[in-house]
Amino acid sequence: MTTLRDVAKKANVSQMTVSRVFNHPETVSDELKELVFSAVKELNYHPNASAKALKNKKTQVIKVLILENISSAEPYYMRVLAGITKKLDTLQYSLQLSSQFDLDIDTCDGLIVMGAKNTDHRKLAKLDKPLVLFGENPYFDSADTDNQKDIYQATIYAAHCGYEHLYYIGLDHLETFAKKRRSGYEQAISHLNKNSQIFTISGAHDGELDFLKCLPLKKNSAFICATDKIALEVSSILETKGVLPDDFGVIGHDGILLDKLFDHHLTTMAQNFELMGTYLAEMLLAKIYTKPLLNSRLFPADLLVRQTTRPLR
């Protein structure tokens, strides 16, 4: 049977270093972790998770609390979960999903929360466990896309494509992400010194964008949209009024499956979901073992140029 000593010998490090990689990964450099995990894989070493949990007085369980209807939520949660799982698997942690606040927190070491609304913050503060949030907020450690910077970049890009008239279609939510995306658009418009129009919808009902069908839109216009879902519906309506992308341009935000379902592949700001998931797991483990200070992080999205915008001019 392969032992901790065998792994240490193979990686050419001390047994203490191997133990720290498993038990306190935040204290070990990436180079050392790579050496140890390479040896673990080559030797097919499997630490005894139960013994490790008993020794550290840990459950070796992380719970993910999703406070949104999963059946109607965008599929990006699955991409984030992939990043979380990838990180936790290397440290012999189990992952459990829950959708209710009355979950048994005594059976986990910490929580990753997704889909939290501003009205959930007080309840979250009462949970006596280390936790991190997927979604920018001022109260908890979190990871999120840089919503303001993303839409700013999308708007500047649309202007550089030569579109003279710019529109923004956002969500009328009070949540941070909706406010930040609109703020990014307004900031870009200010820098460009352009006239623009802003429309908002709830995003909860079909037909909310039907007003565009009757709106006298000028050619050479671009629509920057808060989500890919909005952008796809806008694209369908604009096709009845002109040619994409010559007459009208459309840019979405998210970069999930929706950006590939339309005849014209959507230009969009693609979030780095798995990277954010990995960071959430790393941040939570650090909180569990070392209780660091607030360490939130925003990840820039990648501009994916496709068929709903014309080339730069």
N, C-alpha and C positions, 0 to 999 in steps of 0.2 A: 504493500500500500504506500502510495506517495505521501510524504510528510512535509510539514512546513520547512524542515531542514533541507529536504531535497530541492524545494523551490528556491530557497535562499542560495544554495550552492549553484544551481543552474543559472540564477540571475546574477551571481557573483556579488551578493549583498548579504548583510547580516539578517538573522532571523527576526531581530527587532524591527528592521526596516520592512520586512514582509508583513509582520504583524501590524505595523502602522499603516501600510497600504490598505489592509483589510478593515482596520478598526478606526483609523483617523486619516482618511485619504486627503483631507484638506491640509494636512501638515507635511505632505510629501510632494516633491517636485514631479512634474509631468514625465520627465525623463526616467525617474526611478519607477514610477507607476508603470510606464511602458515596459521596462525591463522585467518587472515582476509579473505583469499580466501575460507577457510573452512566454515566460517560463511556466506559468500556470496552464496556459493553453497547450504548450508542447508536452507537458507532463500529465495533462488531463487531471489536474488536481482539483478536488472539490472539498472546500472547507466544510466542516460540520456546522451548518447554520444554527441548529438547535443549541449546540454547546456554546457557540459564539454568543448567541442571544442571552443564554443563562449567565455566562461569565460577565457580560457587559450590562446585565439587567435591562436588556432591550428586547423588544418584540420582533425586531427585524422585519417590521411591516410598515409601509407607508400607505396612507389612504388618500385617494383623490376624491374630493368633494365637488361634484359638478352641479351647480345651482342654476341649471337651465334645462329646459326640456330637450333632452338629447335628440329626440326624434325630429325636432324642428330646428335644432341648432345647426350652424354651419359645420361641415365635416373637419374643420381644422383642429378640433379637439383630438381627433384620432392621430393627427400628425404630431401634435404636442406630446401625446401619450407615448408615441414611438420613441421620442427623444428621452422622456423620463424613464421608460422601461429599459432602454439601452444602457443608461447610466446605472440604474439600480441593479440590473442583472450582474454587473461586474462585481458588485459588493454583497451578493447573496441576500438582497432585500426582496421581499414580496410586495406586490402592488394590489390594493383593493379599491374598488370603485363604490361610491355612494352618492345618492342624490338627496339625502335628507339631513337636516341639521341635528336630528336626534341620534346620530351615529354613536357607536361605542368608542370613544376616543382612548379608553384605557387599553384597547387592544392594538394600538399603533404607537409608533415613535414620533410621528409628525404628520402634517396634512399639507397637501397641495390643493388649492381651491381655484376652480375655474367658473366663469360665468357669474361672479358675484356682482351684485348691484350696489349702489351707494347705500340703499336701505338695509343691506346685509352686514354692514361693517360693525354695528354694535353687537350683533350676535357672534360674529367672528371673534371679536375682542374678548368674549367670554369663554372661548374655548381654551382650556388650559393645556395647550400643546404647542410646540413650535410649528409655525405655518408660514407658507409663502403663497402669493397669489399670481395667477396668470392674468395680467391686466393691470395697467398703470393705475396707481392710486396713492394718496399722500399718507396713508396710515400703516401699511404693511410692506414688508419686503416683497418685491414683485419683479417679474420679467414681462416685457411686452415689446411689440414693434414700436418704432418711434413714429407714432401716428402723425404728429405735426410735421415732422421733417419729411415723411413719406409723401404727403399730399402737396407740400411745398415743392418738392422735387418734380412731382407729376405735373403740377401747374406750370412751372418754369419750362419743362420739356415741351408741353403743348404750345407754349408761346414760341419756343425756338423752332418748332415745326412749321411756323408761319401762320397759325390760326389767329385770326384777328379778334374774334369775339369768344370770350371764355365764360363758361357757366359752371356752377358747382351744384350738385344734387347730393344733399346730405341727409342725415337722420335727425329727427327732432328730439332725440333722447337727451337726458340730462347726464348720461354717463360720460366719464372722462374721455374715452376714445372718440366719441362723436364730437365733443367740444374741440379736442385737439386736432382732429382732421379738418374741421371747418376753419380753425385758427390758422392752420398751415396754408390753406387756400387764401385766406384774407391777407396773410403776410406776403405771399407771393404776388398777389394782385397789387399790393401797396408798392412792392419793389419794382414791379413792371409798369406801374402807373397806367393801368388799363381800367376801362369800365367793365363791369361784370354784373352778373345776376346770380343770386343764390336761391335755390329752392330746397325745401325740406319735406320729407315724408316720414311717416311712422315706420314704414317697412313691414307692417303687420297685415296689410290688406291688399288684395289684388286690385289692379286698376288705378292705383294712386298716381301713376305717371301718365294717365290718359290725357292730362291737361296739355302735355307736349304735342299731342296730335293736332290741337287747335291753335297752338302758339305760332305766331308768324316768325319763324326762325330764319336768321340770315345765314347765307352760305358762308363758308370759311369760318365755321365755329367749332369749338371743341368743348366737350363735356367731361369734367373731372368728377368722378363719382365716388361716394364714400365706400361702396362695396362692389365686388364683382357682380353680385346679383342685380343691383341697380343698373350697373353698366350694361349688362346683357339686355335688359328690357329697354333701356334707352337706345341701344344699337338697333333693336328690332323696329322701334318707332321711327328712328332717323332714316332707315332704309326706304321708308315710304315718302320721304321728303327730299332725298338726294342720294349721292353716292358716297359710300365709305371707302377709303378715308379722304377722298379728294374734297368733297363738300363739307363733310363733318368728321370730326375725330372724337374718339371715346377712350378714356383711361379709367380703369377700375382699381380696386384695392383688395388684396388678400392673396391671390395667386393659388387658389385651390382648384378642384375639379371644374368649377363653374367657368373658369377662364378658357376651357377647351371645348365647351358644349355648343358654341355658336358657330355658324358657318365661317364667320371672320374671327379667327383666333384673337382674343382680346389682349390689347396692351394693358398691362397691369403692374401694380406694385406688389411684388411677391414677398410675403413674410417668410422669415427663416424659422419655421415652426419647430423642427426637430432640434435646432440649436437652442431655441428658447426652452424647450422641454428639458434638454440636458442641463442647462443652467439652473432651471428651477430645482432639479434634483440635487445638484451640487450645492446650491444655496441652502436648501433645507437640511442636508446632511451636516453642513457647517454649523447651522443653528442648533442642531441636535447635540453636537459634540462640543462646540466651542462658544456658542451664543455670541456671534459677532454683532457689530453695529449694523444699522440699516444699510443694505447693500443692493438696492434695486438697480436694474439695468434696462436700458432701451436698446433694441437691436434694429439697425436700419434695414428697410426692405430693399429688394433688388428690382430695379426697373426692367421689366421684360417687354421689349418692343416687338409687337406682333402686327396684325393686319388692320387694326382699327385706328392707327395713326399713320400719317404719311412720313416720308423721310425728313430728316432735319434740313433746314434751309439756311 
